[in-house]
Amino acid sequence: MSTPEIQSALQQIQQLATQAAGGRGQQLSTVVGGGGFAGELHASLQRINQLQARSSRQAAAFQAGAPEVALHDVMVDMQKASVAFQMGVQVRNRLVSAYKDVMNMQV
């Protein structure tokens, strides 16, 4: 996936988190386990971002010819980042689907 697609997915997740907070613009807790579901979701997004950043740094170091960076390490880090991002996209899709189901319920 390209960077604009990643940014778009992260923006959608952040918008959903803001809506879930009641639209009052509340900030999510960054402490893992301290904010319930919202905190865990935020921590997961941070972990995905860290994996992608590490993958980018490893790839750049390998391209620059750094002797301590092996190709197989770069490939493993890239796959970890890819799998984590795909998991994040699937979680987002499930959250959007659940949100739509709740909004379509008749009271």
N, CA, C and O atoms as a MOPAC input file, in Angstrom:
PM7 MOZYME 1SCF
protein

 N      0.83200 1    -1.17600 1     0.00000 1
 C      0.00000 1     0.00000 1     0.00000 1
 C      0.87800 1     1.24000 1     0.00000 1
 O      2.00000 1     1.23300 1     0.50500 1
 N      0.34600 1     2.28900 1    -0.57100 1
 C      1.11900 1     3.51600 1    -0.66100 1
 C      0.86200 1     4.39000 1     0.56800 1
 O     -0.07700 1     4.16600 1     1.33100 1
 N      1.70900 1     5.36900 1     0.72700 1
 C      1.62000 1     6.26300 1     1.87800 1
 C      0.29300 1     7.02300 1     1.92800 1
 O     -0.29000 1     7.12800 1     3.00700 1
 N     -0.21800 1     7.56300 1     0.80200 1
 C     -1.51900 1     8.25300 1     0.88200 1
 C     -2.65400 1     7.33500 1     1.34200 1
 O     -3.55200 1     7.77300 1     2.06100 1
 N     -2.61600 1     6.06600 1     0.93200 1
 C     -3.65900 1     5.13000 1     1.35500 1
 C     -3.55700 1     4.85900 1     2.84500 1
 O     -4.57300 1     4.74500 1     3.53100 1
 N     -2.33800 1     4.75500 1     3.34400 1
 C     -2.12500 1     4.53100 1     4.77300 1
 C     -2.63900 1     5.72900 1     5.56600 1
 O     -3.33700 1     5.56700 1     6.56700 1
 N     -2.28900 1     6.93700 1     5.11100 1
 C     -2.72900 1     8.14800 1     5.79900 1
 C     -4.25000 1     8.25400 1     5.78400 1
 O     -4.85500 1     8.65900 1     6.77600 1
 N     -4.86700 1     7.89400 1     4.66300 1
 C     -6.32300 1     7.93900 1     4.55400 1
 C     -6.97500 1     6.97300 1     5.54900 1
 O     -7.95000 1     7.32000 1     6.21600 1
 N     -6.42800 1     5.76600 1     5.64000 1
 C     -6.97700 1     4.78300 1     6.57800 1
 C     -6.82600 1     5.26200 1     8.02200 1
 O     -7.74500 1     5.10700 1     8.82600 1
 N     -5.67600 1     5.83900 1     8.35200 1
 C     -5.47000 1     6.34500 1     9.71400 1
 C     -6.41000 1     7.50100 1    10.03000 1
 O     -6.90500 1     7.60100 1    11.15300 1
 N     -6.66700 1     8.38200 1     9.05500 1
 C     -7.59200 1     9.48600 1     9.26700 1
 C     -9.00300 1     8.97600 1     9.51100 1
 O     -9.71500 1     9.50000 1    10.36900 1
 N     -9.41100 1     7.96000 1     8.76300 1
 C    -10.74400 1     7.39800 1     8.95800 1
 C    -10.87700 1     6.79300 1    10.34500 1
 O    -11.91300 1     6.95200 1    10.99200 1
 N     -9.85300 1     6.10900 1    10.80700 1
 C     -9.89500 1     5.51300 1    12.13600 1
 C     -9.96200 1     6.60300 1    13.20000 1
 O    -10.70100 1     6.47100 1    14.17600 1
 N     -9.19800 1     7.67800 1    13.02200 1
 C     -9.22100 1     8.77400 1    13.97900 1
 C    -10.57400 1     9.46900 1    13.99700 1
 O    -11.04000 1     9.87400 1    15.06200 1
 N    -11.21600 1     9.61700 1    12.83800 1
 C    -12.54200 1    10.22200 1    12.78200 1
 C    -13.55600 1     9.35800 1    13.51800 1
 O    -14.40900 1     9.87200 1    14.24200 1
 N    -13.46200 1     8.03800 1    13.33000 1
 C    -14.36600 1     7.13700 1    14.04000 1
 C    -14.14200 1     7.20900 1    15.54900 1
 O    -15.09600 1     7.16000 1    16.32500 1
 N    -12.89000 1     7.32500 1    15.96000 1
 C    -12.59500 1     7.43200 1    17.38600 1
 C    -13.17200 1     8.71900 1    17.95500 1
 O    -13.67600 1     8.72800 1    19.07800 1
 N    -13.10500 1     9.81000 1    17.19000 1
 C    -13.67700 1    11.08000 1    17.63900 1
 C    -15.18800 1    10.97000 1    17.75600 1
 O    -15.77400 1    11.46400 1    18.71900 1
 N    -15.82300 1    10.32600 1    16.78200 1
 C    -17.27300 1    10.13100 1    16.84300 1
 C    -17.64900 1     9.25900 1    18.02900 1
 O    -18.65100 1     9.51400 1    18.69500 1
 N    -16.85000 1     8.23000 1    18.29800 1
 C    -17.13800 1     7.33800 1    19.42200 1
 C    -16.99700 1     8.07900 1    20.75300 1
 O    -17.65700 1     7.73300 1    21.73300 1
 N    -16.14000 1     9.09200 1    20.78300 1
 C    -15.95600 1     9.87700 1    22.00300 1
 C    -17.07500 1    10.89100 1    22.17800 1
 O    -17.04900 1    11.68000 1    23.12300 1
 N    -18.04200 1    10.88500 1    21.29600 1
 C    -19.17700 1    11.78500 1    21.43900 1
 C    -19.01200 1    13.06800 1    20.64800 1
 O    -19.80400 1    13.99600 1    20.80700 1
 N    -17.99200 1    13.13700 1    19.79300 1
 C    -17.79900 1    14.31100 1    18.96900 1
 C    -17.35300 1    15.53800 1    19.72900 1
 O    -17.37400 1    16.64500 1    19.19000 1
 N    -16.95200 1    15.35900 1    20.97300 1
 C    -16.55400 1    16.50200 1    21.79300 1
 C    -15.07400 1    16.81700 1    21.62900 1
 O    -14.54800 1    17.69800 1    22.30800 1
 N    -14.39800 1    16.10200 1    20.73100 1
 C    -12.99000 1    16.36200 1    20.49000 1
 C    -12.09900 1    15.89900 1    21.62600 1
 O    -11.00400 1    16.43000 1    21.81200 1
 N    -12.55400 1    14.92000 1    22.38400 1
 C    -11.74800 1    14.42000 1    23.48900 1
 C    -10.52000 1    13.70900 1    22.94600 1
 O    -10.59300 1    13.04200 1    21.91400 1
 N     -9.40400 1    13.84500 1    23.62600 1
 C     -8.19000 1    13.15700 1    23.24400 1
 C     -8.22000 1    11.74400 1    23.82200 1
 O     -8.68000 1    11.52600 1    24.94300 1
 N     -7.72500 1    10.79700 1    23.04100 1
 C     -7.65800 1     9.42300 1    23.50200 1
 C     -6.48700 1     9.26200 1    24.45900 1
 O     -5.46600 1     9.93700 1    24.32700 1
 N     -6.64300 1     8.37700 1    25.40700 1
 C     -5.56300 1     8.09700 1    26.34100 1
 C     -4.45400 1     7.34900 1    25.62100 1
 O     -4.72500 1     6.44100 1    24.83600 1
 N     -3.19900 1     7.72800 1    25.88400 1
 C     -2.08000 1     7.05000 1    25.24100 1
 C     -1.49300 1     5.97200 1    26.13300 1
 O     -0.53600 1     5.30400 1    25.74300 1
 N     -2.04300 1     5.79100 1    27.31500 1
 C     -1.56200 1     4.77200 1    28.22800 1
 C     -2.24700 1     3.45300 1    27.88200 1
 O     -3.47500 1     3.37300 1    27.85200 1
 N     -1.44700 1     2.42100 1    27.62100 1
 C     -2.00700 1     1.12100 1    27.28300 1
 C     -2.73800 1     0.57700 1    28.49800 1
 O     -2.19000 1     0.54500 1    29.60000 1
 N     -3.97100 1     0.15000 1    28.29300 1
 C     -4.76900 1    -0.40600 1    29.37000 1
 C     -5.45600 1     0.64100 1    30.22200 1
 O     -6.27800 1     0.30000 1    31.07300 1
 N     -5.14000 1     1.90100 1    30.01300 1
 C     -5.71000 1     2.95300 1    30.83700 1
 C     -6.98900 1     3.52400 1    30.27500 1
 O     -7.73600 1     4.17900 1    31.00200 1
 N     -7.27100 1     3.29400 1    28.98600 1
 C     -8.42100 1     3.91900 1    28.37300 1
 C     -9.42200 1     2.94100 1    27.80700 1
 O    -10.24600 1     3.32600 1    26.97700 1
 N     -9.38400 1     1.70300 1    28.21900 1
 C    -10.32600 1     0.72900 1    27.71100 1
 C    -10.10900 1     0.45900 1    26.23700 1
 O     -8.97400 1     0.38900 1    25.76600 1
 N    -11.20800 1     0.30800 1    25.51200 1
 C    -11.13200 1    -0.03100 1    24.09300 1
 C    -10.43900 1     1.05900 1    23.28800 1
 O     -9.59600 1     0.76100 1    22.44200 1
 N    -10.78200 1     2.31000 1    23.54000 1
 C    -10.18100 1     3.41900 1    22.79400 1
 C     -8.67000 1     3.46500 1    23.01600 1
 O     -7.91100 1     3.70900 1    22.07800 1
 N     -8.23900 1     3.23600 1    24.23400 1
 C     -6.81000 1     3.23700 1    24.53300 1
 C     -6.07600 1     2.10200 1    23.84100 1
 O     -4.97300 1     2.28200 1    23.32500 1
 N     -6.69400 1     0.94000 1    23.83500 1
 C     -6.08400 1    -0.21000 1    23.15900 1
 C     -6.02100 1     0.00800 1    21.65200 1
 O     -5.03800 1    -0.35600 1    21.00500 1
 N     -7.06500 1     0.59900 1    21.10100 1
 C     -7.07200 1     0.89000 1    19.67000 1
 C     -5.96300 1     1.88200 1    19.32900 1
 O     -5.24300 1     1.70100 1    18.34800 1
 N     -5.83200 1     2.90400 1    20.12200 1
 C     -4.79100 1     3.91400 1    19.90400 1
 C     -3.40000 1     3.28600 1    20.04000 1
 O     -2.51100 1     3.57000 1    19.23800 1
 N     -3.21500 1     2.44900 1    21.03500 1
 C     -1.91800 1     1.78300 1    21.22300 1
 C     -1.60000 1     0.86500 1    20.04400 1
 O     -0.44900 1     0.77800 1    19.61800 1
 N     -2.61400 1     0.18400 1    19.51700 1
 C     -2.40700 1    -0.68100 1    18.36000 1
 C     -1.99600 1     0.13600 1    17.14000 1
 O     -1.11900 1    -0.27700 1    16.38200 1
 N     -2.62300 1     1.28800 1    16.95000 1
 C     -2.24300 1     2.14900 1    15.83400 1
 C     -0.81000 1     2.64200 1    15.98400 1
 O     -0.08000 1     2.75600 1    15.00000 1
 N     -0.41700 1     2.93000 1    17.20300 1
 C      0.95900 1     3.36000 1    17.43700 1
 C      1.94400 1     2.22600 1    17.12700 1
 O      3.00700 1     2.46700 1    16.55400 1
 N      1.59400 1     0.99800 1    17.50300 1
 C      2.46900 1    -0.13700 1    17.21100 1
 C      2.59200 1    -0.36300 1    15.70400 1
 O      3.67700 1    -0.66300 1    15.20700 1
 N      1.48500 1    -0.22000 1    14.98200 1
 C      1.52300 1    -0.35200 1    13.52200 1
 C      2.42700 1     0.72200 1    12.93300 1
 O      3.24100 1     0.44700 1    12.05200 1
 N      2.27700 1     1.93700 1    13.42300 1
 C      3.11100 1     3.04100 1    12.93600 1
 C      4.58900 1     2.78000 1    13.22900 1
 O      5.44200 1     3.05400 1    12.38500 1
 N      4.89700 1     2.25700 1    14.40600 1
 C      6.28200 1     1.96100 1    14.75500 1
 C      6.87000 1     0.88600 1    13.84900 1
 O      8.02400 1     0.98200 1    13.43200 1
 N      6.07300 1    -0.13800 1    13.54500 1
 C      6.54500 1    -1.19400 1    12.64400 1
 C      6.82800 1    -0.64100 1    11.24700 1
 O      7.81900 1    -1.00600 1    10.61600 1
 N      5.94600 1     0.24600 1    10.77000 1
 C      6.15700 1     0.82500 1     9.45700 1
 C      7.38200 1     1.73700 1     9.44300 1
 O      8.14000 1     1.74500 1     8.47300 1
 N      7.57600 1     2.50200 1    10.51000 1
 C      8.74000 1     3.38800 1    10.59000 1
 C     10.03300 1     2.56600 1    10.63300 1
 O     11.01400 1     2.90700 1     9.97200 1
 N     10.02500 1     1.48900 1    11.41200 1
 C     11.20900 1     0.62700 1    11.48800 1
 C     11.51100 1     0.01000 1    10.12500 1
 O     12.66800 1    -0.05800 1     9.71100 1
 N     10.47700 1    -0.43300 1     9.44000 1
 C     10.64800 1    -1.01300 1     8.12200 1
 C     11.26000 1    -0.00100 1     7.15500 1
 O     12.16100 1    -0.33600 1     6.38600 1
 N     10.77600 1     1.21700 1     7.19500 1
 C     11.30700 1     2.26800 1     6.31700 1
 C     12.76300 1     2.57800 1     6.63500 1
 O     13.58100 1     2.75000 1     5.73200 1
 N     13.08100 1     2.64700 1     7.93200 1
 C     14.47100 1     2.92600 1     8.32600 1
 C     15.40000 1     1.80100 1     7.88000 1
 O     16.49900 1     2.05600 1     7.38700 1
 N     14.95700 1     0.55600 1     8.05600 1
 C     15.77300 1    -0.58800 1     7.65000 1
 C     16.00100 1    -0.58000 1     6.13700 1
 O     17.11600 1    -0.82200 1     5.67400 1
 N     14.95000 1    -0.30300 1     5.37200 1
 C     15.07000 1    -0.28500 1     3.91800 1
 C     16.01800 1     0.82600 1     3.47300 1
 O     16.84700 1     0.62500 1     2.58600 1
 N     15.89200 1     1.99000 1     4.09100 1
 C     16.76800 1     3.10800 1     3.73100 1
 C     18.22500 1     2.79500 1     4.08200 1
 O     19.13500 1     3.12200 1     3.32000 1
 N     18.43700 1     2.16600 1     5.22500 1
 C     19.80200 1     1.80800 1     5.63200 1
 C     20.38600 1     0.76600 1     4.68000 1
 O     21.56100 1     0.83700 1     4.32300 1
 N     19.56600 1    -0.19700 1     4.27300 1
 C     20.05200 1    -1.21200 1     3.33800 1
 C     20.39800 1    -0.58800 1     1.99000 1
 O     21.41600 1    -0.92000 1     1.38300 1
 N     19.52800 1     0.32900 1     1.52600 1
 C     19.78500 1     0.99000 1     0.25000 1
 C     21.03700 1     1.85300 1     0.31300 1
 O     21.73500 1     2.01300 1    -0.68800 1
 N     21.32200 1     2.40900 1     1.48700 1
 C     22.50900 1     3.23700 1     1.65500 1
 C     23.77000 1     2.38100 1     1.76000 1
 O     24.87900 1     2.91000 1     1.69900 1
 N     23.61300 1     1.07500 1     1.91700 1
 C     24.75800 1     0.17800 1     1.96300 1
 C     25.30700 1    -0.05100 1     3.35400 1
 O     26.47500 1    -0.40900 1     3.50700 1
 N     24.48000 1     0.14900 1     4.37800 1
 C     24.93000 1    -0.08200 1     5.75300 1
 C     25.28400 1    -1.55800 1     5.92000 1
 O     24.46700 1    -2.42500 1     5.60900 1
 N     26.49600 1    -1.85500 1     6.41000 1
 C     26.93700 1    -3.25900 1     6.49500 1
 C     26.20000 1    -4.07600 1     7.55800 1
 O     26.15800 1    -5.30300 1     7.46200 1
 N     25.62800 1    -3.43100 1     8.55400 1
 C     24.96300 1    -4.18200 1     9.63000 1
 C     23.51700 1    -4.56400 1     9.29800 1
 O     22.86300 1    -5.24200 1    10.09000 1
 N     23.00900 1    -4.13500 1     8.13100 1
 C     21.62800 1    -4.41700 1     7.74600 1
 C     21.62500 1    -5.46500 1     6.63700 1
 O     22.15700 1    -5.24300 1     5.54900 1
 N     21.01600 1    -6.61200 1     6.93700 1
 C     20.94300 1    -7.70000 1     5.96000 1
 C     19.60900 1    -7.64200 1     5.21800 1
 O     18.60800 1    -7.16100 1     5.74800 1
 N     19.61500 1    -8.13300 1     4.00300 1
 C     18.41200 1    -8.11200 1     3.17400 1
 C     17.27200 1    -8.88700 1     3.82200 1
 O     16.12700 1    -8.43700 1     3.79200 1
 N     17.56900 1   -10.04400 1     4.40800 1
 C     16.49400 1   -10.83200 1     5.01100 1
 C     15.86200 1   -10.10000 1     6.19600 1
 O     14.66300 1   -10.24800 1     6.43200 1
 N     16.64000 1    -9.31100 1     6.94900 1
 C     16.06300 1    -8.51800 1     8.03800 1
 C     15.12300 1    -7.44900 1     7.49700 1
 O     14.06100 1    -7.19800 1     8.06600 1
 N     15.52000 1    -6.82800 1     6.40100 1
 C     14.67200 1    -5.79900 1     5.77600 1
 C     13.36900 1    -6.42800 1     5.30400 1
 O     12.29500 1    -5.87000 1     5.52900 1
 N     13.45300 1    -7.57000 1     4.66000 1
 C     12.25400 1    -8.23300 1     4.14100 1
 C     11.32800 1    -8.68200 1     5.27200 1
 O     10.10800 1    -8.56000 1     5.15800 1
 N     11.89000 1    -9.19300 1     6.34500 1
 C     11.07100 1    -9.61800 1     7.48700 1
 C     10.36300 1    -8.41300 1     8.10300 1
 O      9.17400 1    -8.48000 1     8.41400 1
 N     11.09000 1    -7.31700 1     8.27700 1
 C     10.47200 1    -6.11500 1     8.85000 1
 C      9.37600 1    -5.56500 1     7.93900 1
 O      8.34300 1    -5.10000 1     8.42000 1
 N      9.59700 1    -5.61700 1     6.63500 1
 C      8.57900 1    -5.13900 1     5.69900 1
 C      7.32500 1    -6.00400 1     5.75900 1
 O      6.21000 1    -5.48700 1     5.68900 1
 N      7.50100 1    -7.31900 1     5.88900 1
 C      6.34800 1    -8.20900 1     5.97700 1
 C      5.58900 1    -8.01300 1     7.28800 1
 O      4.35800 1    -8.05300 1     7.30700 1
 N      6.31800 1    -7.80300 1     8.37800 1
 C      5.66900 1    -7.53000 1     9.66200 1
 C      4.82800 1    -6.27100 1     9.56900 1
 O      3.69100 1    -6.24900 1    10.04000 1
 N      5.37200 1    -5.22600 1     8.96900 1
 C      4.64500 1    -3.97100 1     8.82100 1
 C      3.42100 1    -4.14600 1     7.93200 1
 O      2.35900 1    -3.59000 1     8.20900 1
 N      3.57500 1    -4.92000 1     6.86500 1
 C      2.46300 1    -5.15400 1     5.95000 1
 C      1.33000 1    -5.92800 1     6.62500 1
 O      0.15900 1    -5.57200 1     6.49000 1
 N      1.68500 1    -6.97900 1     7.34600 1
 C      0.66800 1    -7.78200 1     8.03800 1
 C     -0.03200 1    -6.94800 1     9.11600 1
 O     -1.25000 1    -7.02800 1     9.27000 1
 N      0.73300 1    -6.15800 1     9.85300 1
 C      0.13900 1    -5.30900 1    10.89500 1
 C     -0.80900 1    -4.28900 1    10.28200 1
 O     -1.88700 1    -4.04200 1    10.82100 1
 N     -0.41500 1    -3.69200 1     9.15500 1
 C     -1.28400 1    -2.71000 1     8.51000 1
 C     -2.55700 1    -3.36100 1     7.99300 1
 O     -3.64100 1    -2.80000 1     8.15500 1
 N     -2.45100 1    -4.52500 1     7.37900 1
 C     -3.63600 1    -5.23100 1     6.88400 1
 C     -4.57900 1    -5.58100 1     8.04000 1
 O     -5.80000 1    -5.50000 1     7.89900 1
 N     -4.00700 1    -5.96700 1     9.17600 1
 C     -4.83700 1    -6.23000 1    10.35400 1
 C     -5.55800 1    -4.96300 1    10.79200 1
 O     -6.74000 1    -5.00300 1    11.13500 1
 N     -4.84900 1    -3.84100 1    10.78100 1
 C     -5.46100 1    -2.56500 1    11.14700 1
 C     -6.59200 1    -2.19000 1    10.20500 1
 O     -7.62600 1    -1.68700 1    10.64400 1
 N     -6.40400 1    -2.42900 1     8.91200 1
 C     -7.45400 1    -2.13500 1     7.93200 1
 C     -8.67000 1    -3.01600 1     8.19100 1
 O     -9.80300 1    -2.53900 1     8.11700 1
 N     -8.45500 1    -4.28500 1     8.49200 1
 C     -9.57400 1    -5.19000 1     8.75700 1
 C    -10.33200 1    -4.78900 1    10.02800 1
 O    -11.56000 1    -4.86700 1    10.07600 1
 N     -9.58900 1    -4.36100 1    11.05300 1
 C    -10.24600 1    -3.88400 1    12.28000 1
 C    -11.07600 1    -2.65600 1    11.96600 1
 O    -12.21200 1    -2.54000 1    12.42500 1
 N    -10.51500 1    -1.73000 1    11.18300 1
 C    -11.25700 1    -0.53300 1    10.79400 1
 C    -12.53100 1    -0.90100 1    10.05300 1
 O    -13.59700 1    -0.34900 1    10.32800 1
 N    -12.42200 1    -1.84300 1     9.10300 1
 C    -13.59600 1    -2.25700 1     8.34200 1
 C    -14.66800 1    -2.84300 1     9.24300 1
 O    -15.85500 1    -2.57000 1     9.06500 1
 N    -14.25100 1    -3.64500 1    10.20500 1
 C    -15.22700 1    -4.23400 1    11.13800 1
 C    -15.87200 1    -3.15800 1    12.00800 1
 O    -17.07300 1    -3.20800 1    12.27400 1
 N    -15.07200 1    -2.18500 1    12.45300 1
 C    -15.61500 1    -1.09700 1    13.27200 1
 C    -16.61300 1    -0.25700 1    12.48400 1
 O    -17.66500 1     0.11400 1    13.00700 1
 N    -16.29200 1     0.04100 1    11.24700 1
 C    -17.20800 1     0.81500 1    10.40900 1
 C    -18.50200 1     0.04000 1    10.19300 1
 O    -19.59200 1     0.60800 1    10.26200 1
 N    -18.38300 1    -1.23800 1     9.93600 1
 C    -19.56700 1    -2.07200 1     9.74300 1
 C    -20.43100 1    -2.11000 1    11.01200 1
 O    -21.65400 1    -1.98100 1    10.94400 1
 N    -19.79100 1    -2.28500 1    12.14900 1
 C    -20.54200 1    -2.30200 1    13.41300 1
 C    -21.19100 1    -0.95500 1    13.68600 1
 O    -22.33100 1    -0.90000 1    14.14900 1
 N    -20.48300 1     0.13000 1    13.40700 1
 C    -21.02400 1     1.47500 1    13.60500 1
 C    -22.25700 1     1.67900 1    12.73100 1
 O    -23.26600 1     2.21300 1    13.19100 1
 N    -22.17400 1     1.25300 1    11.46500 1
 C    -23.31400 1     1.39400 1    10.56300 1
 C    -24.49900 1     0.56500 1    11.04200 1
 O    -25.64200 1     1.01700 1    10.97300 1
 N    -24.23500 1    -0.64600 1    11.52800 1
 C    -25.30500 1    -1.49300 1    12.04700 1
 C    -25.99600 1    -0.84200 1    13.23000 1
 O    -27.22300 1    -0.86600 1    13.32400 1
 N    -25.22600 1    -0.26600 1    14.12600 1
 C    -25.80400 1     0.39400 1    15.30200 1
 C    -26.61700 1     1.61400 1    14.87100 1
 O    -27.71000 1     1.85100 1    15.38600 1
 N    -26.08100 1     2.38200 1    13.93000 1
 C    -26.78200 1     3.58800 1    13.48200 1
 C    -28.07100 1     3.25700 1    12.74200 1
 O    -28.99600 1     4.06900 1    12.74000 1
 N    -28.15600 1     2.08900 1    12.11300 1
 C    -29.35100 1     1.69400 1    11.38500 1
 C    -30.39400 1     1.02000 1    12.26300 1
 O    -31.48500 1     0.70300 1    11.78800 1
 N    -30.07900 1     0.79600 1    13.53300 1
 C    -31.05200 1     0.17100 1    14.43800 1
 C    -32.17900 1     1.15600 1    14.73200 1
 O    -31.95700 1     2.35200 1    14.91900 1
 N    -33.38000 1     0.62100 1    14.76600 1
 C    -34.53200 1     1.45000 1    15.11100 1
 C    -34.74100 1     1.39200 1    16.60700 1
 O    -34.66300 1     0.33000 1    17.22400 1
 N    -35.00300 1     2.54100 1    17.17300 1
 C    -35.20500 1     2.60900 1    18.62000 1
 C    -36.67500 1     2.60000 1    18.94100 1
 O    -37.05200 1     2.65100 1    20.11200 1

